[in-house]
């Protein structure tokens, strides 16, 4: 990777990290498990699709964890870093694997769904351990499913309608 491309990738990673943080904090609808619904998953998927496994995972995980830190959800910072990073990895690799075989639109939907399943399961497991209660852990699943559905719809829509038309952004696909 030449110096110009490396600088471009680092700048895009920083921007997507910031966008992920802001999107997560912009609209926060509290949930019964002391978490909140947000727009951040839109940029978790977009980061993976634009930047690939390494840089996309960093932008998604760090941006989401920073949002929890800034919002005062410090207990969630480590698990958010892990869950959102795993979401980005899954989204990237599922998309990469499927897009060679099927149209990119259904490949992105499938990749985003895979990522959101990781989110729902990851937070349920964490909250089960944290609260020592299966009932409390499961009470967060419906709100996380709603967030996941919105995350799939928003990330695929934003990518397909806007970002797909900017070829210079496709650093992971070259």
N, C-alpha and C positions, 0 to 999 in steps of 0.2 A: 504494500500500500504506500503510495507516494505521500509526501508531506502535506500537500494540499488536501488530499482525500482524508488523511488522518485528522487534520484540523477540522474539516467539514464534519466528520463523524463525531468528534468530541463535542463540537458546538451543538450538533443536532441532539446528541445524547443529553447534554445539559439542558437544552430547551425542552425536550420531552420529559426529563426529570421534573423540571419546574411546572410544566403543563399537568403532569400527573398529580403533583402536590396540590396545585390550585384547583384542578377539577375535583379532586377528592374533598377539598375543604369548601368549595363554592356552595354547594347545596348539601346540607347534612340533615337528614331526617332520622331522628333517634329511633332505635329498635329496642325491644324488651330486654335484650342481653347487653345493654349499655354500649352497643356499637351504633353504627349509623349507615343509612343508605347514601350513596354518593355517585358522582359521575366518573370517578377515577378509573374504573375498569375499561372505559373507553380508551384511555391512553396506555393502559397496560398492554392491551392487544395491539394498538397502533405502534407502540414502541417496539414490540417483538417483530411486527411485520416490516417496519421500516429499517430497523437496525440489526436484526438477527439475534441469535442466541446470546451472545456475550454482552454487547452494548445494550440491547433491548431489555435483557434481564436486569441489568444494572439500573437503567432508567426507571423501569417499572417498580422494582423492589425498593430502591432508595426513595423515589418520589412518593410512593405510598407510605413508607415508613416515616418519612419526614412529616407527612400530613398528620399521622397519628401523634407524632411527637409534638407538633405545633398546636394540635387541638387538645392536648392534655390526656390523650389515651396512651400513656407511656407503657402500661402493661402489655399493650398490643403491638408495640414497635417491633420486637423481635419476630413474633409470629407473622406480622404483616410483611416484613422483609422476606421471610421464607415463602409464605403463601403467594404473594404477588410475583416473586421471582420465579417460582415454579409455574405459575399461570403463564407468564411470558414465555418460558421455555416450552411448555406444552403448546401454546398457541403458535409459536414459530415452527416447531417441528411437525406438528399436525398439518399446518398450512403447507410447509415445504414438501412433505410427503404426498399430500393429496393434490396439490396444484399441478404436479407433473402428470396426474392421471385424469383429473376432472377440471372443469371450469373454475376459475379463481373465486367466483362469488360463493358457490356452495362450499368450496374449500375454506374460505374465511369464516363462514358461518359455523362449520364443523369445528374449526380450530378455536373459535371463540367459545363455543359450547364446552369443549374439552377444558379450556381454561377456567370457565365458570364452575364446572363440576369440582375442580381442584379447590376453588375458593370456598364453595359450600361445605365440602367435606373437611377441608383444612381448618376452617374456623369452628366447625362443630366438634371436631376432635379436641382442638385447643380449649374451647369453652367447657367441654366435658371434664377435662382435667382441671382447669382453673376453678370451676365452680363445684367440682366433685358431684356433678348431677347430670345424669343423662337427660332428664326432663328440661333442665335449663339449656343444655347444649342444643337439644332438638327445637326448643322454642325460637332459636335464632335462624333456623333453616328456612322458614317461609320468607322472612325478610331478605335473607341472603339469596334465595331463589329469585325474588323480585329484582334485586340488584343485578343478579346474573343475567336475567332476561333483558333488562335495560342495557347492560353492558354489551351483550351480543348485538342487539339492535343498533345501538349508538355507534359502536366501533366499526361494524361492517358498513353502516350507512355513511359515516364520515369518510371512511377509507374509499369506498366505491364511488361516491359522488364528488369528492373533493381531492383527496390525496393521490388517488390513482392517476389523476390527470397531470401530476407534477413529476415527470420522469427523473429529475435530479434527486428526488428523495429516496429512491429505491436502492439504498446502499447495501442492504442484505441480499438483494436479488441479482447482483452483478457478479 
